[in-house]
Amino acid sequence: MVTMTLIQGIINAFVMFLARVLAFVISQAMRSRDDRDSGGGWLQFILVMVFQIVFSILGSLVVCWFSRWREFRADAGGARLAGRENMINALRALRRLHDPEVAAAEASRAQAFQSLKISGQSKGLLALFASHPPLEQRIARLEQGAF
């Protein structure tokens, strides 16, 4: 959690810095020489907000990629400690529990199970924003011995 917090903080610092620099450069380039003395800060303010939104979305991609990479490393570490087959079996058990019918039954029986929503069915562009890789990919990497 500390690593993820630090990475998010660094990304946020870059977002704020780059948004302000680009907004300043663009707003200065769009003003005429006569207009430089009047208060034309609204354009710069709007540009800062737009750039911060865009750069925050792009920064989220980086943070999510790092989170998925850490999850693969955690699987590899678990495989080294507990054995590859044990780790594969644990992930397969999680995949079985992810079945909607089983998940609903378990969630109604044990509230702690509701916090284990670590593997959604993200596909396409939304997969880039997933914090955890799909269980199928995690199992496949362990089966290939790619750690």
Residue frames relative to the residue before (quaternion, step in Angstrom):
aa qw qx qy qz dx dy dz
M 1.0000 0.0000 0.0000 0.0000 0.00 0.00 0.00
V 0.6233 0.5367 -0.3524 0.4464 3.58 1.01 -0.71
T 0.6511 0.5192 -0.3141 0.4559 3.58 0.94 -0.86
M 0.6671 0.4937 -0.3041 0.4678 3.57 0.91 -0.87
T 0.6369 0.5206 -0.3259 0.4660 3.59 1.04 -0.75
L 0.6565 0.5028 -0.3095 0.4694 3.58 0.96 -0.82
I 0.6556 0.5015 -0.3191 0.4656 3.58 0.92 -0.85
Q 0.6518 0.5016 -0.3192 0.4707 3.58 0.94 -0.85
G 0.6443 0.5235 -0.3205 0.4563 3.59 1.01 -0.75
I 0.6511 0.4986 -0.3103 0.4808 3.57 0.98 -0.82
I 0.6381 0.5136 -0.3255 0.4723 3.58 0.95 -0.85
N 0.6612 0.5091 -0.3115 0.4546 3.61 0.90 -0.88
A 0.6302 0.5258 -0.3361 0.4619 3.59 1.02 -0.76
F 0.6586 0.4919 -0.3067 0.4798 3.59 0.96 -0.84
V 0.6183 0.5459 -0.3419 0.4504 3.58 0.99 -0.82
M 0.6948 0.4744 -0.2839 0.4601 3.57 0.77 -1.00
F 0.6716 0.5032 -0.3010 0.4530 3.58 0.89 -0.92
L 0.7095 0.4619 -0.2734 0.4567 3.59 0.73 -1.04
A 0.6262 0.5383 -0.3449 0.4462 3.60 1.00 -0.77
R 0.6932 0.4714 -0.2852 0.4646 3.58 0.89 -0.88
V 0.6478 0.5122 -0.3265 0.4597 3.59 0.94 -0.81
L 0.6934 0.4653 -0.2903 0.4673 3.59 0.81 -0.94
A 0.6369 0.5202 -0.3339 0.4607 3.60 0.97 -0.76
F 0.6480 0.5109 -0.3217 0.4643 3.57 0.97 -0.80
V 0.6685 0.5049 -0.3036 0.4538 3.58 0.85 -0.97
I 0.6915 0.4709 -0.2880 0.4660 3.59 0.84 -0.92
S 0.6720 0.4886 -0.3173 0.4572 3.60 0.86 -0.84
Q 0.6434 0.5026 -0.3259 0.4766 3.59 1.06 -0.67
A 0.6613 0.5075 -0.3078 0.4587 3.58 0.97 -0.76
M 0.6996 0.4753 -0.2759 0.4566 3.60 1.06 -0.67
R 0.6203 0.5378 -0.3521 0.4495 3.60 1.17 -0.31
S 0.4093 -0.6657 0.5545 0.2860 3.53 -1.17 0.55
R 0.6751 -0.4964 0.3445 0.4233 3.59 -1.22 0.26
D 0.6626 0.5085 -0.3123 0.4526 3.58 0.99 -0.75
D 0.6788 0.5133 -0.2714 0.4496 3.56 1.14 -0.68
R 0.5023 0.6979 -0.4126 0.3006 3.62 1.21 -0.33
D 0.6880 0.4872 -0.2982 0.4476 3.59 1.02 -0.64
S 0.6455 0.5028 -0.3406 0.4631 3.60 1.10 -0.48
G 0.5815 -0.6251 0.4044 0.3279 3.55 -1.17 0.53
G 0.0834 0.8088 -0.5730 0.1027 3.58 0.00 1.26
G 0.2334 0.8295 -0.4779 0.1705 3.56 1.02 0.79
W 0.5143 0.6626 -0.4200 0.3466 3.60 1.21 -0.30
L 0.6335 0.5226 -0.3349 0.4620 3.57 0.98 -0.82
Q 0.6660 0.4990 -0.3051 0.4630 3.56 0.90 -0.90
F 0.6386 0.5290 -0.3262 0.4537 3.60 0.96 -0.82
I 0.6691 0.4903 -0.2989 0.4717 3.58 0.90 -0.92
L 0.6524 0.5082 -0.3183 0.4633 3.57 0.96 -0.83
V 0.6140 0.5389 -0.3518 0.4569 3.60 0.98 -0.75
M 0.6707 0.4997 -0.3041 0.4560 3.58 0.87 -0.95
V 0.6655 0.4982 -0.3075 0.4630 3.60 0.89 -0.90
F 0.6795 0.4842 -0.2961 0.4649 3.59 0.87 -0.91
Q 0.6328 0.5256 -0.3453 0.4517 3.60 0.99 -0.72
I 0.6394 0.5110 -0.3329 0.4681 3.59 0.98 -0.75
V 0.6843 0.4884 -0.2880 0.4586 3.57 0.83 -1.00
F 0.7033 0.4573 -0.2776 0.4682 3.58 0.83 -0.96
S 0.6045 0.5458 -0.3620 0.4534 3.62 1.09 -0.56
I 0.6358 0.5103 -0.3280 0.4772 3.57 1.01 -0.77
L 0.6654 0.4855 -0.3017 0.4801 3.58 0.92 -0.86
G 0.6386 0.5246 -0.3202 0.4632 3.59 1.04 -0.73
S 0.6083 0.5528 -0.3471 0.4515 3.57 1.10 -0.69
L 0.5991 0.5581 -0.3580 0.4487 3.57 1.07 -0.66
V 0.6603 0.5041 -0.3023 0.4675 3.57 0.97 -0.87
V 0.6651 0.5017 -0.3046 0.4617 3.58 0.89 -0.93
C 0.6710 0.4883 -0.3015 0.4695 3.60 0.93 -0.86
W 0.6122 0.5330 -0.3527 0.4654 3.60 1.02 -0.72
F 0.6679 0.4949 -0.3085 0.4624 3.58 0.89 -0.91
S 0.6321 0.5328 -0.3308 0.4552 3.58 1.00 -0.76
R 0.6574 0.4895 -0.3139 0.4792 3.60 0.95 -0.82
W 0.6321 0.5294 -0.3278 0.4612 3.59 0.99 -0.82
R 0.6515 0.5065 -0.3096 0.4724 3.60 0.97 -0.83
E 0.6257 0.5393 -0.3391 0.4502 3.58 1.05 -0.72
F 0.6353 0.5032 -0.3270 0.4860 3.60 1.01 -0.76
R 0.6515 0.5061 -0.3169 0.4680 3.60 0.98 -0.80
A 0.6336 0.5219 -0.3286 0.4671 3.58 1.05 -0.75
D 0.6253 0.5252 -0.3347 0.4703 3.58 1.04 -0.75
A 0.6542 0.5056 -0.3137 0.4669 3.57 0.95 -0.85
G 0.6513 0.5066 -0.3148 0.4691 3.57 0.99 -0.80
G 0.6417 0.5128 -0.3150 0.4755 3.56 1.03 -0.77
A 0.6418 0.5201 -0.3196 0.4642 3.56 1.05 -0.76
R 0.6516 0.5015 -0.3214 0.4697 3.59 1.02 -0.72
L 0.7111 0.4616 -0.2654 0.4592 3.58 0.97 -0.82
A 0.8105 0.2831 -0.1240 0.4975 3.57 0.79 -1.04
G 0.5784 -0.5503 0.3931 0.4562 3.56 1.22 -0.32
R 0.5659 -0.6397 0.4092 0.3210 3.52 -0.98 0.90
E 0.6759 0.4957 -0.3047 0.4523 3.60 0.85 -0.88
N 0.6318 0.5262 -0.3325 0.4620 3.58 1.03 -0.75
M 0.6624 0.4944 -0.3058 0.4726 3.57 0.98 -0.82
I 0.6327 0.5188 -0.3282 0.4720 3.59 0.99 -0.80
N 0.6633 0.5015 -0.3029 0.4656 3.58 0.93 -0.87
A 0.6321 0.5235 -0.3344 0.4631 3.59 1.02 -0.73
L 0.6691 0.4834 -0.3013 0.4773 3.59 0.96 -0.83
R 0.6258 0.5213 -0.3399 0.4703 3.59 1.07 -0.69
A 0.6264 0.5228 -0.3356 0.4708 3.59 1.06 -0.71
L 0.6299 0.5140 -0.3293 0.4802 3.58 1.02 -0.73
R 0.6440 0.5200 -0.3219 0.4596 3.58 0.98 -0.83
R 0.6366 0.5121 -0.3347 0.4695 3.60 0.99 -0.76
L 0.6771 0.4871 -0.2915 0.4683 3.56 0.98 -0.81
H 0.6039 0.5643 -0.3587 0.4339 3.58 1.20 -0.37
D 0.4390 0.6672 -0.4658 0.3811 3.58 1.26 -0.19
P 0.5340 -0.6832 0.3808 0.3211 3.65 -0.65 1.05
E 0.6679 0.4940 -0.3198 0.4556 3.61 0.93 -0.78
V 0.6648 0.4841 -0.2988 0.4843 3.58 0.94 -0.87
A 0.6488 0.5268 -0.3217 0.4450 3.58 0.95 -0.86
A 0.6510 0.5093 -0.3224 0.4613 3.60 0.97 -0.80
A 0.6574 0.5049 -0.3106 0.4653 3.57 0.97 -0.83
E 0.6771 0.4831 -0.2891 0.4739 3.59 0.93 -0.89
A 0.6523 0.5261 -0.3232 0.4396 3.60 0.95 -0.85
S 0.6686 0.4812 -0.3143 0.4719 3.57 0.99 -0.72
R 0.6754 0.4890 -0.2844 0.4732 3.57 1.16 -0.60
A 0.8098 0.0822 -0.0040 0.5810 3.60 0.93 -0.87
Q 0.3575 -0.7674 0.4920 0.2031 3.58 -0.45 1.18
A 0.5828 0.5901 -0.3775 0.4118 3.60 1.10 -0.57
F 0.5808 0.5966 -0.3737 0.4087 3.59 1.14 -0.54
Q 0.5905 0.6113 -0.3663 0.3788 3.60 1.07 -0.65
S 0.6509 0.5227 -0.3258 0.4438 3.61 1.12 -0.47
L 0.6106 0.5826 -0.3476 0.4087 3.63 1.21 -0.15
K 0.3366 0.7484 -0.5075 0.2626 3.60 1.05 0.60
I 0.2004 0.8275 -0.4940 0.1762 3.55 0.52 1.19
S 0.7774 0.2837 -0.1711 0.5347 3.60 1.13 -0.13
G 0.0561 -0.7990 0.5986 -0.0094 3.52 -0.14 1.31
Q 0.5288 -0.6109 0.4774 0.3453 3.53 -1.28 0.06
S 0.1152 0.8176 -0.5504 0.1236 3.58 0.74 1.04
K 0.0358 0.7827 -0.6191 0.0527 3.52 -0.88 0.99
G 0.7886 0.3106 -0.2324 0.4771 3.53 -1.24 0.45
L 0.8419 -0.1460 0.1329 0.5021 3.52 -1.04 -0.86
L 0.6251 0.5545 -0.3420 0.4299 3.59 1.06 -0.67
A 0.5596 0.6032 -0.3937 0.4098 3.60 1.15 -0.45
L 0.5992 0.5695 -0.3602 0.4324 3.60 1.16 -0.51
F 0.7113 0.4302 -0.2483 0.4974 3.59 1.19 -0.50
A 0.4691 0.6681 -0.4503 0.3617 3.60 1.25 0.16
S 0.3846 -0.7329 0.5119 0.2300 3.58 -0.93 0.85
H 0.7516 0.2540 -0.1591 0.5876 3.59 1.24 -0.42
P 0.4593 -0.6575 0.5086 0.3132 3.59 -1.01 0.71
P 0.6174 -0.5362 0.4001 0.4138 3.60 -1.16 0.43
L 0.5959 -0.5940 0.4077 0.3547 3.56 -1.08 0.75
E 0.6032 0.5671 -0.3616 0.4287 3.59 1.06 -0.68
Q 0.6614 0.4918 -0.3072 0.4758 3.60 0.98 -0.83
R 0.6475 0.5244 -0.3230 0.4488 3.56 0.96 -0.83
I 0.6560 0.4980 -0.3030 0.4795 3.57 0.99 -0.86
A 0.6496 0.5292 -0.3183 0.4434 3.59 0.93 -0.92
R 0.6538 0.5096 -0.3204 0.4584 3.61 0.94 -0.82
L 0.6631 0.4929 -0.3107 0.4699 3.57 0.97 -0.78
E 0.6470 0.5181 -0.3221 0.4575 3.57 1.01 -0.80
Q 0.6759 0.4752 -0.2930 0.4811 3.58 1.07 -0.69
G 0.4082 -0.7192 0.4658 0.3147 3.54 1.24 -0.33
A 0.3791 0.7444 -0.4676 0.2890 3.58 1.21 0.53
F 0.5430 0.5781 -0.4628 0.3959 3.56 0.39 1.23
